[in-house]
Amino acid sequence: MAEPDDDANPGGTGGTSADRRDECPADAEDERYMALALQLARRAFDAGEVPVGAIIVAAGSVIARARNQMLELRDPTAHAEMVAITQAAAALENDRLSNATLYVTVEPCPMCAGAIVWARVRRVVFGARDAKAGACGSVLDIARHPKLNHRAEIRSGVREADCADLMRDFFERRRSRTERPFEDREIRTDRDDHSRGDDDPERA
């Protein structure tokens, strides 16, 4: 994920047909599940973690709920998506999540997108795009790479403003508490460009 950046490109990845398809209006079910992921992101915020939340749904039931826990677990791989995928595989007793949908508040990074491919997650729905590290269409498109043996269905922009605002609020508050210029530079989003006239954060 990445922090608000005045120089980010408006529109995130531009106006390709894939982007327009990804950003079509979310249905009520996607909105409802993203609201649950946002609750988890707010818990991460309260715990001092970068505020990303994720849930996984299969057969109409939530089988995994997770938030970023890198600081808490002292584990740089403990992104919300990674924790949720592990939980879901355990719940289903299967390393393939081929009938599952992952909802996450911020576009998955390359590590998480790779896990999505390996777990064969059928569908990924995310809120805010990550203009610096997003791997579901913004910077890379690992989750739909034509040379990989699985391609997830992607939908972006569900509760985008809420997801991006939470990220921006987190980093603004952190900067107000202490000077951490190197870490702050690592967090960028094109959400600020959208708020200036259009519409779109990071991870750790």
C-alpha positions in Angstrom: 0.0 0.0 0.0 1.1 3.5 -0.4 0.4 6.8 1.1 -1.3 9.8 -0.5 0.9 11.1 -3.3 0.5 14.4 -5.1 2.3 13.0 -8.1 0.3 9.8 -8.5 -1.4 9.3 -11.8 -5.1 10.3 -11.8 -7.3 7.2 -12.3 -4.7 4.8 -10.9 -4.0 2.6 -13.9 -5.6 4.7 -16.6 -8.7 4.2 -18.6 -8.3 0.7 -20.1 -11.3 -1.5 -20.7 -10.1 -3.9 -17.9 -10.1 -1.0 -15.5 -13.6 0.1 -16.5 -14.9 -3.5 -16.1 -13.2 -3.8 -12.7 -14.8 -0.6 -11.4 -18.4 -1.3 -12.4 -20.9 -0.6 -9.6 -20.7 -3.1 -6.7 -23.8 -5.1 -5.8 -25.3 -5.1 -2.4 -23.6 -8.3 -1.3 -20.2 -7.0 -2.2 -20.9 -3.8 -0.2 -22.1 -5.8 2.8 -19.0 -8.0 2.9 -16.7 -5.1 2.3 -18.3 -3.4 5.3 -17.1 -6.4 7.4 -13.6 -6.1 6.0 -13.6 -2.4 6.9 -14.5 -3.2 10.5 -11.4 -5.4 10.6 -9.3 -2.6 9.0 -10.5 -0.3 11.8 -9.3 -2.8 14.4 -5.9 -2.8 12.7 -5.9 1.0 12.9 -6.7 0.9 16.6 -3.9 -1.6 17.2 -1.4 0.7 15.4 -1.2 -1.6 12.3 -1.6 -0.3 8.7 -5.4 -0.5 8.5 -6.1 -3.3 6.1 -8.9 -5.9 6.7 -9.9 -9.0 4.8 -12.6 -11.7 4.9 -13.1 -14.8 2.8 -16.6 -16.0 1.8 -17.5 -19.4 0.5 -21.0 -20.9 -0.1 -22.5 -17.7 1.4 -20.6 -18.0 4.7 -17.7 -16.0 6.1 -15.0 -18.6 6.7 -12.0 -16.2 7.5 -11.6 -12.8 9.1 -8.2 -11.1 9.4 -6.4 -7.8 9.6 -2.8 -6.7 9.2 -0.7 -8.1 12.1 2.9 -7.4 11.0 3.8 -5.5 14.1 1.8 -7.7 16.5 3.3 -10.9 15.2 6.7 -9.4 14.2 6.0 -11.0 10.8 6.4 -9.0 7.6 4.2 -11.6 5.8 1.3 -11.2 8.2 -0.8 -9.1 5.7 -4.6 -9.4 6.2 -5.0 -11.5 2.9 -2.2 -13.9 3.9 -3.7 -14.5 7.3 -7.2 -14.9 5.9 -6.1 -17.4 3.2 -4.5 -19.5 5.9 -7.6 -19.4 8.0 -9.9 -20.3 5.0 -7.7 -23.2 3.9 -7.9 -24.6 7.5 -11.7 -24.0 7.7 -12.2 -25.9 4.4 -9.5 -28.4 5.0 -8.3 -27.7 1.5 -5.5 -25.7 0.1 -7.6 -24.8 -2.9 -10.1 -21.9 -2.4 -11.6 -22.3 -5.9 -15.1 -21.4 -4.8 -14.2 -18.6 -2.5 -14.2 -14.8 -2.7 -11.6 -12.6 -0.9 -12.8 -9.2 0.2 -9.9 -6.8 1.2 -10.0 -3.1 1.8 -6.8 -2.3 -0.2 -5.5 -3.9 -3.4 -3.3 -6.9 -2.7 0.5 -6.5 -3.0 2.6 -8.9 -5.1 3.1 -11.3 -2.2 -0.6 -11.5 -1.5 -1.5 -11.7 -5.2 0.9 -14.6 -5.5 -0.9 -16.4 -2.6 -4.2 -15.7 -4.3 -3.0 -17.5 -7.4 -1.5 -20.5 -5.5 -4.7 -20.8 -3.4 -6.8 -20.6 -6.6 -9.1 -18.0 -5.1 -11.9 -17.6 -7.5 -12.7 -13.9 -7.0 -11.1 -10.9 -5.4 -13.0 -7.8 -4.4 -11.0 -4.8 -3.1 -11.7 -1.2 -2.1 -8.9 1.2 -2.7 -6.2 0.8 -5.4 -2.6 0.8 -4.4 -0.8 3.0 -6.9 2.7 2.0 -5.8 2.5 -1.8 -5.0 -0.9 -3.0 -6.2 -0.7 -6.4 -7.9 -4.2 -6.8 -9.1 -4.1 -4.3 -12.0 -2.4 -1.1 -10.7 1.3 -1.7 -10.9 1.3 -5.4 -11.7 -1.5 -7.8 -12.6 -0.2 -11.0 -10.9 -3.7 -12.2 -10.0 -4.7 -12.3 -13.7 -1.3 -12.9 -15.4 -1.9 -14.9 -18.6 1.1 -17.1 -18.1 0.1 -18.3 -14.7 -2.1 -21.3 -14.3 -4.9 -19.5 -12.4 -6.5 -16.1 -13.0 -8.8 -14.6 -10.4 -11.8 -12.5 -11.2 -11.2 -9.0 -9.9 -13.6 -6.2 -8.9 -12.2 -3.0 -7.5 -13.6 0.2 -6.0 -16.1 -1.3 -3.5 -16.4 1.2 -0.6 -13.3 2.8 -2.2 -13.6 6.2 -0.5 -14.0 4.7 3.0 -11.0 2.3 2.5 -8.8 5.1 1.2 -9.8 7.6 3.8 -9.0 5.2 6.6 -5.5 4.7 5.1 -4.9 8.4 4.8 -6.2 9.1 8.3 -3.8 6.5 9.7 -0.7 7.9 8.1 -1.6 11.5 8.8 -2.1 10.6 12.5 1.2 8.7 12.5 3.1 11.7 11.1 1.5 14.0 13.6 2.8 11.8 16.5 6.3 11.2 15.4 8.7 11.9 12.5 9.1 8.7 10.4 10.0 10.1 7.0 11.4 6.9 5.5 8.4 4.8 6.3 6.0 7.5 5.3 7.6 7.7 1.8 6.9 4.0 1.4 3.1 4.4 1.7 1.5 6.0 -1.4 -2.0 6.1 -3.0 -3.6 7.7 -6.0 -6.7 8.3 -3.8 -5.6 11.9 -3.4 -5.6 12.5 -7.1 -9.2 11.2 -7.3 -10.2 13.5 -4.4 -8.8 16.4 -6.3 -11.2 15.8 -9.2 -11.5 12.1 -9.9 -11.2 9.2 -7.4 -8.0 6.2 -5.0 -3.3 3.4 -0.7 -0.3 0.7 0.8 0.5 -2.0 3.2 3.5 -2.0 5.5 
